[in-house]
Amino acid sequence: MLNYAIIFLVIALVAALFGFGGIAAGAVGIAKILFFIFIVLAVVSFLFGMRKGR
């Protein structure tokens, strides 16, 4: 999922470079959503991993 966030971030940067504002804004929005979902899943996995280790 982090891979998708990075891909959409690159798409947004390329679109912004060429001046396609709507495409860049959409790609940045998708990248932000995927990034935060990834962070939440990573924290949950970490917490369950610590709990299982006890």
Beta strands, then each sheet from edge to edge (+ up, - down):
end
